Amino acid sequence: GKYITEVDFPVNHFQTAGSSIKMINERIFVQLEKLVVQIKPVNENQLRKVFERPVSYTKKTFLFIPATLGYLIHAPLYLPLQKYAYINYGRIDHYNSVLIGLLFLLYPFYLILIAFIISYAGGGWWSIFAVCAIPVTAWSTMQLKKQI
């Protein structure tokens, strides 16, 4: 969109900070409205038409096993956090932010726990391999997950 500079705003010493912020927000809204696709959430067909990206057969074939492993490995961490975030924050539009924040904080500890379990079970070097391979399985799961 068009750049918004301080020249676009008249200098008025009687203007409050709140009205200045409101004016800036209105200008930004007008510029963004021209550039952003706006679809009402209830129009699922249009959402799919604009945003859905089909997964190729080749990708499905190569990532099926790692994606399945990724789902099984990450379910004990992801599913309880998903439920917690939805119950506590799902109604106020902060569900995704809270879920991502919780995963960001807890995922490293989850990987360390898995590495300890594998090492304790006699894995030795397998624990190092697991810490490196497990995030790849999560990525594989996300590649095959329906995105809309």
N, C-alpha and C positions, 0 to 999 in steps of 0.2 A: 504494500500500500504506500500511500504518500507519507513521507517523513513528517513527524510532528516535532516542531521546534518551539523554543520559547517565544519566537516572533508570532506564532499563532495565537498566543494568549495575551490579551490586553493587560497592561499594567494598571492595577487599581489598588491603591493603598487601603481602601475600605473593605476590600474583599477578605473574607475569612479563609482560614486554611481549609476548612471543610468544603467550602464552595469551590475553591481552586482545585482540590482533589476531584470533586464531582465533575468539573469541567474537563479535566484531563481524562478521566474515565469515560466520559461521553465521547470525546474525540477518538480515543482508542477503540471504543466499541464500534463506532462508525467505520473505522478503517478495517478492523478485524471482520466485521460483518460481511464485507465484500470478498474476503479471502477464505473464510471458513465454511465448510459444508455443514449446513444445519438441517438435521433431520429429527423429527419428533420421535421419541423412543417407541411409541406405539406402532409406528410404520415399519415393521420388521422386514417386509419385502424390499423396501427402498434401502434399508440399512444393509441387507445382504447384497443388493445390487451394487452399492457403492464400495463397501468395505471387504466383502468376503473374497478370500484368495484361495482357490482350490489347491490341494496338495497333489503333486504329480505322483503317478504310479511308481516311478523309480524311487522317489524319496520315501514313499510308504514302504517299499520293499526293503530298502537298505536300513531304514531306521526302525522297523517294527520291533526287533528284538531289544535294541538298546532303549527304545521308548517304553516298552513294556516293563523292562527292568527298572527304568527310571521312575515309572509310576509306582511300582511296588516298593522300591527303596524309599521314596520320598513321601509316600502316603502317611506313615506314622507321624511325620512332622507337619505336613501340609494340611491334612484334613482337620485335625483338631484346631489348628490356628485359623483355618478358613471358617469353621463353625463359630469360634470365639469372636472373630472380627465381624461376622454377619450378625450374630445375636446382639452384640454391643454397639456396632457402628453402621450396620447395614441400612438403617432408616434415615441417616443424616448425611448420606453421600460421602462418608469418609471410609467406607469399607475397604476399598482398594488401597488407599494410603496406609491404613493401619496394617492390613495384611502384608503389604510390601515391607513396611517398617519392621514388623515382627520377624519376617523371614530374613531380612537383612541382618538383624541382630542375632538370631538364633541359629541360622544355617551353619556358620563356622563351628559352633559347638556341636552341632549334629554330626558334621563331618569328622570332628575329632573323636566323638563317641563311637562312630562306626569304625574308625581306624583302630581305636583301643580294643573294640570287640573282636575285630579280625586278627589283630596282633595277639590278643590273649588266646584266641582259638588256635594259635600256632602258625599264623600267616606270615609274620615277619615282614618280608618285602611286599607281601600282598596288601598290607595296610597302607603303604605308600602309594601303591598302584590304585587302590580304592579311592583314596583322597583325590587323586588326579582324575580317575575315570567316572566317579559318581556325578560330578557336575555335568559331564558330557551326556550322561543318561538323562539328566533333567532337561538339558537343552534338546535332546532328541524327542522327549515327551512334548515339549512345547512346540516343536516343529510340526508334529502330527496332530496337535490339538486343534479342534475347530475354533477359529478365531472370532466368530461372531455369535 
